[in-house]
Amino acid sequence: MSPPPTGSPMSTSSPMAMDSPSLELSSNASSARPALPDPWLSIVRPTDATECPDMPMASRPSMSFEDGNIALLAGSSYFLVHRGVLSRQSAFLAKLVGSVSASRLLDGHPILELDEHADDVSLLLHTIYDGTSSVLEGADVFHVSFVLLRLSQKYEIPRLKKEALDVLHEAWPSSLALWDRRTSACGGSDCVRDNSFPHPIAVINLARQAGATRLLPAAFYDLSRQPPSLSAAGYHSDRLAQSDLVSLFTGRELASRFLSTFVVQVLEGRLAAHNCPSMRRCTAVFERMAQEVVRFFSGPADPLTIMGSVLTLQLPEEDVGPALVMLCVPCAEALEEEVHNAREMAWESLPTWFGVEGLEDWGA
């Protein structure tokens, strides 16, 4: 991070003149965008109304500097910042800045027009001038990190890409322990509808673009918990590629088969432990537990949660707590170990189920 320039944010603007076409970039902006309102907008209309009759320009004083020497234009908002600061972020940005023509001015400065939402540009500039930690606070941290990853990929900023991925790997981790922590934090099975995370379809698409392969298994599994019709329909403007849609449905089917095998091998017909002091009672509890787990198949397709629920399962018409306490100690300990091993095996299988290659150390 380069030290911030000496100029201070400003609140005044002057008219612009438009003489030549602007430099534009294509955008893959996601619909998952954090709300970052900037209330200090100073509206200024261009003097030449014939060229831009209905487009008021608004400066962003929170990210504009008196000694700025380039105007970043995003929609109807602009930011007066520093060429040198931008150029030091990446060779790609340096090339963009160097290609700007002085024939088109705004507030007396050459214009670099970005095909971005102004809030996203403001977010990027805050990370450049104030550090990434300045924007990674609050409930929108994962949405903010998603936007930062998209921008870092588009403008080839390695430092920002790493910092964004570090946060996103907390939401779509490579270890089961971190996945369980996320699931517990957002209310178990209700995580499927939790809007505090970017939609997994958008995450999968961006991970493909950014080469962020480690996000994919957990993101695919996250999406597989939703009804197939919703996954196929997409989310707003985001759609899965045909190959990823096939991978999703294939992985979903393999996960469902794994769960069926778990019920049959671990619960149905399960015998009591060899040193069980109450074999008849424990065998009956196992049978009832198997029946209750099967009922979950009509709900969300979430094998990891369903398998984990075996250890907290409450049997109907019983008020003694989880069924696990109705078992003897040897039977309960043996069941806990098998459930733990089965969930670890399922997690380690995610890359294979969803066709994600190159993750030999997954789950480590």
C-alpha positions in Angstrom: 0.0 0.0 0.0 1.4 3.3 -1.0 1.1 6.2 1.5 -2.0 8.4 0.8 -1.3 11.6 -1.1 -1.3 14.8 0.8 -4.4 16.2 -0.8 -7.6 16.2 1.2 -11.1 15.1 0.1 -12.9 18.0 -1.6 -16.5 19.1 -1.9 -16.4 21.4 -4.9 -16.5 20.7 -8.6 -16.4 22.6 -11.9 -18.0 22.0 -15.3 -16.6 19.5 -17.8 -16.1 19.7 -21.6 -16.7 16.7 -23.8 -14.7 16.5 -27.1 -13.8 12.9 -27.7 -15.1 9.4 -27.0 -14.4 8.0 -23.6 -12.4 4.9 -22.7 -14.9 2.2 -21.7 -14.5 -1.3 -20.2 -16.9 -4.2 -20.3 -18.3 -5.3 -16.9 -19.4 -8.5 -15.4 -20.9 -6.8 -12.4 -23.0 -9.1 -10.2 -26.4 -8.3 -8.9 -25.0 -9.0 -5.5 -23.8 -5.5 -4.7 -23.3 -4.0 -1.2 -25.2 -0.9 -0.3 -22.6 1.8 0.2 -24.5 5.1 0.1 -22.4 8.3 -0.2 -24.6 11.2 1.0 -22.1 13.9 0.2 -22.9 14.2 -3.5 -22.3 17.6 -5.0 -24.4 17.9 -8.2 -22.9 19.9 -11.1 -24.4 20.2 -14.6 -22.2 20.4 -17.6 -22.0 23.8 -19.3 -22.5 22.3 -22.8 -26.1 21.0 -22.4 -26.3 20.1 -26.1 -23.8 17.3 -25.8 -25.0 15.9 -22.4 -28.5 17.4 -21.9 -29.9 15.1 -19.2 -26.9 13.8 -17.4 -26.0 15.7 -14.2 -22.5 14.8 -12.9 -21.9 14.2 -9.2 -18.6 14.3 -7.5 -17.9 12.0 -4.6 -16.1 14.2 -2.0 -15.5 11.2 0.3 -13.1 9.9 -2.4 -12.0 13.1 -4.2 -8.8 15.0 -3.5 -7.9 18.6 -4.1 -4.6 17.6 -5.6 -6.1 14.7 -7.7 -5.0 14.6 -11.3 -7.4 12.2 -12.9 -11.2 11.9 -12.8 -12.7 8.4 -12.6 -16.2 8.5 -14.1 -18.7 5.8 -13.1 -22.2 6.5 -14.4 -23.1 10.0 -13.3 -20.6 10.1 -10.5 -16.9 10.9 -10.6 -13.9 10.7 -8.3 -10.8 13.0 -8.4 -7.9 10.8 -7.5 -4.2 10.3 -8.3 -2.7 8.7 -11.4 0.4 7.5 -9.5 -1.7 5.8 -6.8 -3.8 4.0 -9.3 -0.8 3.0 -11.5 1.0 1.4 -8.6 -1.9 -1.1 -7.9 -1.3 -3.1 -11.1 0.2 -3.0 -14.6 -3.2 -3.2 -16.0 -4.4 0.0 -14.2 -1.2 1.7 -15.1 -1.9 1.0 -18.8 -5.4 2.3 -18.5 -4.3 5.5 -16.8 -1.5 6.0 -19.4 -4.0 5.7 -22.3 -6.3 8.5 -21.1 -6.6 11.4 -23.5 -6.3 15.0 -22.2 -8.9 16.2 -24.8 -11.8 15.3 -22.6 -11.8 17.0 -19.2 -13.9 17.0 -16.0 -13.1 19.5 -13.3 -10.1 20.3 -15.4 -8.7 16.8 -15.2 -8.6 14.0 -17.9 -11.3 11.4 -17.6 -11.0 7.6 -17.2 -14.5 6.2 -17.6 -15.2 2.9 -15.9 -18.2 0.7 -16.8 -18.9 0.1 -13.1 -21.5 1.1 -10.5 -20.3 4.2 -8.6 -20.6 2.4 -5.3 -18.3 -0.3 -6.5 -15.7 2.2 -7.6 -16.0 4.0 -4.2 -15.4 0.6 -2.6 -12.3 0.0 -4.7 -10.9 3.4 -4.0 -11.4 3.0 -0.2 -9.4 -0.2 -0.3 -6.6 1.5 -2.3 -6.4 4.6 -0.1 -7.5 3.3 3.3 -6.7 -0.4 3.2 -9.0 -3.4 2.6 -9.8 -3.7 6.3 -11.5 -0.4 6.2 -14.4 -1.9 4.1 -14.5 -5.4 5.6 -16.8 -4.7 8.5 -20.4 -5.3 9.2 -23.0 -7.7 7.9 -22.1 -7.2 4.3 -18.6 -8.4 4.6 -19.1 -11.4 2.2 -20.9 -9.3 -0.4 -18.2 -6.7 -0.2 -15.5 -9.3 -0.6 -17.4 -10.7 -3.6 -17.3 -7.3 -5.3 -13.6 -6.8 -4.4 -12.8 -10.2 -6.0 -14.6 -9.2 -9.2 -12.8 -5.9 -9.4 -9.4 -7.4 -8.5 -9.9 -9.9 -11.3 -11.0 -7.3 -13.8 -8.3 -4.8 -13.1 -5.6 -7.4 -12.2 -4.8 -6.3 -8.7 -3.1 -9.4 -7.0 -3.0 -8.0 -3.5 -6.7 -7.2 -3.5 -7.6 -10.6 -5.0 -5.8 -12.4 -2.2 -7.4 -10.4 0.5 -10.9 -10.9 -1.0 -10.3 -14.6 -1.3 -9.2 -14.9 2.3 -12.6 -13.6 3.4 -14.6 -15.6 0.9 -12.9 -18.8 1.9 -14.5 -18.4 5.3 -18.0 -18.6 3.7 -17.0 -21.4 1.3 -14.2 -23.1 3.1 -12.2 -26.2 2.4 -12.5 -27.8 5.8 -15.6 -29.4 7.3 -15.0 -27.7 10.7 -15.2 -24.2 9.1 -18.3 -25.3 7.1 -20.0 -26.4 10.4 -19.0 -23.1 12.0 -20.7 -21.2 9.2 -23.8 -23.4 9.3 -24.1 -22.9 13.0 -23.7 -19.2 12.8 -26.5 -18.7 10.3 -29.0 -21.1 11.8 -28.4 -24.6 10.5 -30.6 -25.5 7.5 -31.9 -21.9 7.3 -28.5 -21.1 5.7 -30.0 -22.2 2.4 -32.0 -18.9 2.4 -29.4 -16.7 4.1 -29.0 -13.5 2.2 -25.9 -12.5 4.1 -23.9 -14.5 1.6 -23.7 -13.8 -2.2 -25.7 -16.3 -4.2 -23.7 -19.5 -4.9 -24.4 -19.3 -8.6 -22.7 -15.9 -8.7 -19.8 -17.3 -6.6 -19.3 -20.3 -8.9 -19.2 -18.1 -12.0 -16.8 -15.6 -10.5 -14.6 -18.4 -9.1 -14.3 -19.8 -12.6 -13.3 -16.4 -14.0 -10.8 -15.7 -11.1 -9.3 -19.2 -11.1 -10.4 -19.5 -7.4 -10.9 -23.3 -7.6 -11.0 -23.8 -3.8 -14.3 -21.9 -3.6 -16.0 -24.3 -6.0 -16.7 -27.5 -4.0 -18.4 -25.7 -1.1 -20.2 -23.4 -3.4 -21.5 -26.3 -5.5 -22.6 -28.1 -2.3 -24.3 -24.9 -1.1 -26.2 -24.6 -4.3 -27.1 -28.3 -4.4 -29.2 -27.8 -1.2 -31.6 -25.7 -3.2 -34.4 -27.2 -5.5 -33.0 -28.1 -8.9 -35.6 -25.9 -10.7 -34.2 -22.8 -8.9 -30.6 -23.7 -9.8 -31.5 -24.2 -13.4 -33.4 -21.0 -13.6 -30.5 -19.0 -12.3 -30.4 -16.0 -10.0 -31.2 -12.6 -11.5 -28.7 -12.2 -14.4 -26.5 -15.0 -13.2 -26.7 -18.4 -15.0 -24.6 -21.4 -14.6 -22.7 -22.6 -17.7 -24.2 -25.8 -19.1 -21.1 -27.9 -17.9 -21.5 -26.5 -14.4 -25.2 -27.3 -14.4 -24.4 -30.9 -15.3 -21.7 -31.0 -12.6 -24.2 -29.6 -10.0 -26.9 -32.2 -10.7 -24.4 -35.0 -10.9 -22.9 -34.0 -7.5 -26.4 -33.6 -6.0 -27.3 -37.2 -7.1 -24.0 -38.6 -5.7 -24.5 -36.8 -2.4 -28.1 -38.2 -2.1 -26.8 -41.7 -2.8 -24.1 -41.3 -0.1 -26.8 -40.3 2.4 -29.0 -43.3 1.5 -26.0 -45.6 2.0 -25.3 -44.0 5.3 -28.8 -44.6 6.6 -28.7 -48.3 5.5 -25.2 -49.1 6.7 -25.1 -47.0 9.9 -28.6 -47.0 11.2 -30.9 -49.6 9.6 -30.4 -53.0 11.1 -27.6 -51.6 13.3 -26.6 -54.0 16.1 -25.7 -52.9 19.6 -22.1 -52.7 20.7 -20.6 -56.0 21.8 -20.3 -54.8 25.4 -23.8 -53.1 25.4 -25.5 -53.7 28.8 -29.0 -53.2 27.2 -28.9 -54.6 23.7 -32.7 -54.9 23.1 -33.3 -51.3 24.2 -30.4 -49.8 22.1 -31.4 -51.8 19.0 -34.9 -50.5 19.2 -33.6 -46.9 19.5 -31.4 -47.4 16.4 -34.5 -48.5 14.4 -36.5 -45.5 15.5 -33.6 -43.2 14.7 -33.4 -44.6 11.2 -37.1 -44.0 10.6 -36.8 -40.4 11.7 -33.7 -39.7 9.5 -35.6 -41.1 6.4 -38.3 -38.5 7.0 -35.6 -35.8 6.3 -35.4 -36.9 2.7 -38.5 -35.0 1.9 -36.8 -31.8 3.0 -33.7 -29.9 1.8 -31.0 -32.1 0.1 -28.4 -31.4 2.7 -26.6 -34.8 3.6 -24.0 -33.2 5.9 -26.7 -31.5 8.0 -28.9 -34.6 8.0 -26.1 -36.9 9.1 -25.0 -34.5 11.8 -28.6 -34.3 13.1 -28.5 -38.0 14.0 -26.5 -37.0 17.1 -29.2 -34.4 18.2 -32.2 -36.3 16.9 -35.3 -36.0 19.1 -37.6 -39.1 18.9 -41.4 -38.5 18.7 -43.2 -38.9 22.0 -40.0 -38.8 24.0 -39.1 -36.0 26.3 -35.7 -37.2 27.5 -33.8 -35.1 25.0 -31.8 -36.4 22.1 -32.1 -40.0 21.2 -28.4 -40.4 21.8 -28.9 -40.2 25.6 -31.3 -43.2 25.4 -28.3 -45.4 24.2 -25.8 -46.9 26.5 -22.3 -45.3 26.6 -20.6 -47.9 24.3 -23.4 -47.7 21.7 -23.5 -43.9 21.8 -19.7 -43.6 21.4 -19.7 -46.0 18.5 -22.5 -44.1 16.7 -20.8 -40.8 17.2 -17.6 -42.1 15.7 -19.3 -43.5 12.6 -21.3 -40.3 12.1 -18.1 -38.2 12.3 -16.3 -40.5 9.9 -19.2 -40.5 7.4 -19.4 -36.7 7.4 -15.7 -36.3 6.9 -15.8 -38.8 4.0 -18.7 -36.9 2.4 -16.8 -33.6 2.7 -13.6 -35.0 1.2 -15.7 -36.4 -1.7 -17.2 -33.0 -2.7 -14.5 -32.2 -5.4 -15.1 -35.6 -6.9 -18.8 -35.4 -6.8 -18.9 -32.0 -8.4 -16.1 -32.6 -10.9 -13.6 -30.1 -9.4 -10.1 -31.1 -10.3 -6.7 -30.1 -8.9 -7.6 -30.1 -5.2 -5.6 -33.1 -3.9 -5.2 -31.4 -0.4 -9.0 -30.7 -0.1 -10.3 -31.1 3.4 -6.8 -30.9 5.0 
